[in-house]
Amino acid sequence: MQHLINVLGAVMTGPWVIVQAFISSTLRVLTGTGTVFAFPGSMIGTLAAWLLYKFTKKLPLAALGEVLGTGIIGALSLYPLIRILNLDTNIFTAVAAAFFLSSLIGSAVSYFILKQLEKRGALLRI
């Protein structure tokens, strides 16, 4: 769900989406639905989604930015955190795969929503 919100926010709110990602990650940790791993992934992903959308104004690239930022770069940024927290480094593969898959699904759904909003002219008013 956070990936979906990240892409929507990147297109609709601009750079404020990074603050939204931080708040969402904090809420996920506080409610027990996320871990500290949520912070680097979501913030890097939203930054990538926002930058790609800002410079291209193309919805597919905003979605791709979330996948690249969270699913690849964000996942790679977890390895040092796993080492710092003295966790078993074997979990990295599972966590990275989960990051990639969830960001791919969330980005695809957000792209579908954004295309529907674009067809109806709603994005022009934002």
C-alpha positions in Angstrom: 0.0 0.0 0.0 2.8 2.4 0.8 4.3 2.1 -2.7 0.9 3.0 -4.2 0.7 6.1 -2.0 4.3 7.0 -2.8 3.7 7.1 -6.5 0.4 9.0 -6.2 2.1 11.5 -3.9 5.1 11.9 -6.2 2.8 12.9 -9.0 0.3 14.9 -7.0 2.3 16.6 -4.3 5.9 16.9 -5.6 8.8 17.0 -3.1 6.5 16.8 -0.1 6.1 13.1 -0.9 9.4 12.5 0.9 7.9 13.9 4.1 4.8 11.7 3.5 7.1 8.6 3.1 8.8 9.4 6.4 5.5 9.8 8.2 4.0 6.7 6.6 7.1 4.7 7.6 6.9 6.0 11.1 3.2 5.1 11.4 3.9 1.6 10.0 6.6 1.1 12.6 4.5 2.5 15.5 1.5 0.3 14.5 3.6 -2.8 14.1 3.0 -3.2 10.4 6.5 -2.2 9.3 10.1 -2.3 10.5 13.0 0.2 10.4 13.7 -1.2 6.9 10.7 0.8 5.7 12.5 4.1 6.1 15.4 3.9 3.6 13.4 2.1 1.0 10.3 4.3 1.0 12.3 7.6 1.1 14.6 6.6 -1.7 11.7 5.3 -3.8 9.6 8.4 -3.4 12.6 10.6 -4.3 13.3 8.6 -7.4 9.6 8.6 -8.4 9.3 12.3 -7.8 12.5 13.2 -9.7 11.6 11.1 -12.7 8.1 12.5 -12.9 9.3 16.1 -12.3 11.8 16.0 -15.2 9.7 13.9 -17.7 6.1 14.4 -16.7 5.6 10.8 -17.7 3.4 8.6 -15.4 5.2 5.3 -16.3 8.5 6.8 -15.3 7.1 7.9 -11.9 6.0 4.3 -11.3 9.4 3.0 -12.6 11.1 5.4 -10.2 9.4 3.8 -7.2 10.4 0.3 -8.4 14.0 1.3 -9.0 14.3 3.5 -5.9 12.6 1.2 -3.5 12.9 -2.2 -5.1 16.6 -1.9 -6.1 18.4 1.0 -4.6 16.4 1.0 -1.4 16.9 -2.7 -1.0 20.6 -2.4 -1.5 20.8 0.3 1.1 19.4 -2.2 3.6 22.6 -4.3 3.6 24.6 -1.9 5.8 21.6 -1.4 8.1 21.4 -5.2 8.5 25.1 -5.3 9.4 24.8 -2.4 11.8 21.8 -4.1 13.6 23.9 -7.2 13.7 21.3 -9.3 12.0 21.9 -12.4 9.9 22.9 -11.2 6.5 21.1 -14.1 4.9 17.8 -12.2 5.4 19.0 -9.6 2.9 17.9 -11.7 -0.1 14.4 -12.3 1.3 13.9 -8.7 2.3 15.3 -7.4 -1.0 12.9 -9.7 -3.0 10.0 -8.5 -0.9 10.9 -4.9 -1.4 11.1 -5.4 -5.2 7.9 -7.4 -5.5 5.8 -5.1 -3.3 7.1 -1.9 -5.0 6.4 -3.5 -8.4 2.8 -4.3 -7.4 2.1 -1.0 -5.7 3.6 1.0 -8.6 1.5 -0.9 -11.1 -1.7 -0.2 -9.2 -0.8 3.4 -8.8 -0.1 3.7 -12.5 -3.5 2.3 -13.3 -5.1 4.8 -10.9 -3.1 7.7 -12.3 -4.0 6.8 -15.9 -7.7 6.8 -14.9 -7.3 10.2 -13.3 -5.5 11.5 -16.4 -8.3 10.2 -18.7 -10.9 12.1 -16.7 -8.8 15.3 -16.7 -8.3 15.2 -12.9 -4.5 15.4 -13.0 -4.8 18.7 -14.9 -6.4 20.3 -11.9 -3.7 19.2 -9.5 
